[in-house]
């Protein structure tokens, strides 16, 4: 008997569980067991017969004994925000973010956050709004090394090389060779070191900022709905213009992308995404190693832009984004296959023993 069958057998009036909800539930159960073990209290109370326990997430632990916990989630979303399913995924990620940034690093080790960026490039003379006869996808990578002791030097490495991985239009390879220096001027690999992760600020700015964090975090409200309004103000968007929320969605995703914000900020950002109107689930999947991911999207038909974000629902970490922001020039050109994004970002987080 699999987990979902057992779940339904114990309580048949609850809607079926998705892979992401099961995965998130397992993670929450493990966290609660660890928390209670550290506190010296029992991991779980003795189950009561014929009674379903209502907890924040559905948690099913596989093994010799399987504990079924019935969902009783209260989420932000629905008609005033993201779809109910998307809001649940985002609020689950918010809960999991409390521990997702706390990697177990030993002295001398680093948290390596590597970003692979792919973007459609074309000759500068063929600006958006005009027909484009040749284009390609350019790939680059960068990484930041965050030390176990956050007071040590943070190391940022920029790749010295890029590569074209896909071409569109006649003679695109030749066009790239002739124009790449004006599009992406030659440069050497960059290795930057920031003591305690602090990056330089403007001369008239007295604040101290850490790499990969929100510069004006101090003025951000603490509630999701108010934070959404704050982002709209930061983006010069009226709260009466919800179609502009794709700019807000993009900004929040960018702030989450490196997974370097503190736990409370990450939680707030995920919950803010959950109150943005129009955010919906595009796909859910389970990888070979058993981890589950969910892809959420927001579309602005007025500007012809869709943004997708993929979240690892087992730990609340951002895995990557896709931005379909072509506008009219994509359709006018006629050289791009259907469904290709204008930019793609993938984020990989690992623990390493050294930094450049």
N, C-alpha and C positions, 0 to 999 in steps of 0.2 A: 504494500500500500504506500503510494507516494505521499508527500507532505500535504499537497492540496486536497487529495482524497480524504486523508485523515482529518484535515481541517473541516471540510464540509460535513463529514460524518459526525463531528462533535457539535456542529452548529450550522444548520442548513438554511438559515435565513439571512446569511451575510453574503454579499456579492463576491465572486471569485477574486482571488488575489493575483496580481500581476507579478512578473519576475522581479521587477524593481522593488515592490513592496516587501516581498519575501526576503530579498537580499538585505534591504535596509533594516528589516526586523531582526534578522540574524545578528547584524552588526550591533544593533542597539542592545540585544540580549547579552552579547559577549561583553559589551562595555559595562552593562549593569552588574554582571557577575564579577568583573574585575574591580569595579568600584566598591561593591559590597565586601569582596574579599579583603581589599585594602582597609576597609573600615572595621573589619572583624565581625561582620554580620552575615547571616545566612544568605546564600546567593539568590535563592528563590523561595517563596513561601510554599508550604505543602498545598498542592492543588486540591480544590474542593470538587467533589463528584457532582456531575450534572450541572456544572455552573461554568460559564465562560467568563474568563477574566478580561476586563476591558482595560487596555493599555494604549499608549500613544501610537504604537505601530504593531503590525502583525509580526510575531517572531516565531519561527519554527526552527529549532535546533536539531540537525540531523545527527544520528548516532544510535546507540543501543536504546536510548530513551528519547522520544520526541515530545517536546513540550509545545502545546498549541496555545497561542495567545491571540485572542480575537481583536480585530481592529476596532478602535473607538476614536479615530482621529478627528480632530477639529482643526480645519485648515482655513487659511484665508484664500479667497478666490471665488470662482463662479461668475455670476453676471457682472460683478463690480471689479473683477480682476482677471487673472488667468483662469483657464478652464479648471474645473474641480480636480481633474486627474493631474494636470500640470502643477497646480498649487500644492497638491499632496506631495508630489515628487520634490518640489522646491523646499517645502517645509521639512520634509524628511532630511534633505541635504543640509538644511539649516541646523537641525538637531545634531547630525553627524559631524558637522564642521567643528563642534566643540572639541573633538579629539583628532580630526583629520590633519590638523597642522602640528600635532604633537608627535613627530617621528622620534623613534628611540635612537638618538645619536650618542655615540661614545665620544669621549674627549679626542679631539683631533680629526674627527670625521666631518663631512659636509653633506648638506642636503643639496643635491644637484637638480635644478629645475631647467630642463632643456626645452626650448621652443623651436619647432620646425614651422617655417612660414612659407607658404606658396601663394604667389600672386600673378595674375595675368598682367603681362607687360606688352607695350606696343610703342612704336616710334613716337617721340614727343610731338612731332608735327601732325600726327593723327590724333588730335585731342578728342575726348568724349563729346558727343554731339554730332560728329562727322563719321562717315563710313571708315572702317578700319580694314585694310587689305591683308595685314599680317600681324600675328600676335603669338605669344607663347606664355607658358607657365614657368616662372622663375622660382627656384627653391633656395632658401637660405636657413641657417641655423644660428642660434645663440644660446647661451647658458649663463645661469647665475649660480654661484656656489655659496651657500649660506652655512657658516660654521656652527658647530655644536654650541660653542660659546658665542652668543650673538654680539658680544662686545669685541670680538676679533674682527679681522678684515673680511668683508664680503668681496667676492671676486666675480666680475662680470666679463664674459668672453664673447666677442663678436666675431663671427666667421669671416675669413678673408676671401672666401670663394663662394660663388653661387653657381647653380647649374640649371639649364633649361631641361624640363622633363616632358614637355608636350608642346607641339607646334600647331598653329592654325593658319590657314591661308597659303596661297602660292608663295614659294621662295621664302618662307618664314625663317628658315635657318640662316639663309644668307642675309636677310634683313636684320636679324638679331646681331650677326657678326659685325655688320656695318654700323649699327646704332647703339650697341650695348654700352659703349663708353660714355655716351651722352645721357643715357637713361640711368645707368648705375656706374658712376665714375670709379675707376680702379682704386682699391684701398687695401691696406694691410690689416691683418688680424689685430683686433683691439683687445687688450687685457687691462681692465680698470680695477682698482682696489679702493674700496670705501671702508675706512675704519668704522666699526659698529654699524655698517650699512648706511651711514649718513651720506646723502648726496648734496652737492653744493646747491645753494639757493641764491636767488637774486640779491643784489647788494642791499636793496631796500626791504628785503623780506627777513624778519628776525626768527622765523620758525625753523625748526630742525625736522628734516624729513628723512625717512628710511626708504631705501630702494624698494620699488614695487608696492608702495602704499599710497593711499589717497592723501594728497597734499593738504587739503583743507578739511581733514577729518574732524577737527575740533568743532566745526560749525554744523556738522551733520546731526539731524534729530535722532532720537532713539526708537521711534515707532515707524513701521514700514510705510504706512500711508503718508506720513509727514516726510519721510525720506524720499518718497517718490516725488512729492512736491518740491523738495530741495533740489533734486536732480533736474527737474523741469526748469527751475529757476537758474541753475548753473548752466543749463543748455539754452537759456533764453527762450524756453518754450512756455506757452500759456497753459495753465491747467485745463483750459477749455478746448485745447487742441490735442486730443488723444492720438491723432495720426502721427504727431511728432514723437510719440513715445518710443519709436524704434531707435531714435538717437539716445534716449535714456537707457533703453535695453542694451544697446551697444556699449555705452559707457560703463554700466554696472558689470557687464560680462568682462570688459577689459580690466576692470579693477579686481575681478576674481581670477583672472586668467593664470597668474603666476602662483596662486594659492599661498601668497605670503602675508596677507592681511592677518591680524590677530583673530582669534576665534570669535569674539563677540561681534567684530565688524563683518566677518564672513557670514555669520548667522543673520545679521541685519540685512545684508545685501541679498541673500537668497530669499528672505521673507519679502523684501521689496520687489524682487522679480515676480513673486507670487501675486502681487496686487496690480500688476500692469495689465490693462485690458488687452485681450487678444492673444496672450501667450498660450500655446497649445502643445500637446505631445505629438511629435512627428514620428517617433519610432522608439521601441524598446527592444533590447536584445540581451543575450547572455553569452559571454565569451567562453572559450574552451577551458579556461581555468576556473570557471564558475562565477566570476564576477559579473554583475549586471550593470548595464548602462541605459540611460534614457536620453533621447534627443528631443529638445524643446525648440520651438520656433516662433518667431513673430514676423508678420508680413505687413508691409505698408504698400498697398496697391497704388497709392497716389504717386509715389516716387519709384515704384518698381523695384522694391528692395525686400529681401527676406534674410533674416539672420537665424542660424541654427547654433545651438550650444549643446554639447554632449557632456553629461555628468555621470561619473561613476557612482551609482546609487548604493554601493556597499561602504563607501567612505566619505562621500560628499565632495570629492575632488573634481575639478573641471578637467576634462580630457581634451577638449578641442572645440573649435568653432568653424563655421562656414558662413561666408557673407556673399549673398547673391545680390550685388548692388550695381548691376550693369546700366540700368536706365535704358534709354532708347538706342544708344549706340550699339548694343549687343544685337538687337533685332535688325537694325539697319545694315549691319555688316554682313550677316549671313554666313560667317565662317566658324561660329561656335556651335558645338553640339548641345543638344538640349540637356539642361540640368547641371551644367558645369558651374561651380562657384567662381566668383571673381577673386576671393581670397580664402585660404584655408589655413588654420592654425592648429597644431597638435602639441600638447604639453605632456612631457614625461618627467615624473618625479622619482628619483632614486637616491640612495645613500651611498656615498663614495668615501674612500679613505684619504684622498688628497685633492688639492685644487691647483690649477696652473700658477 
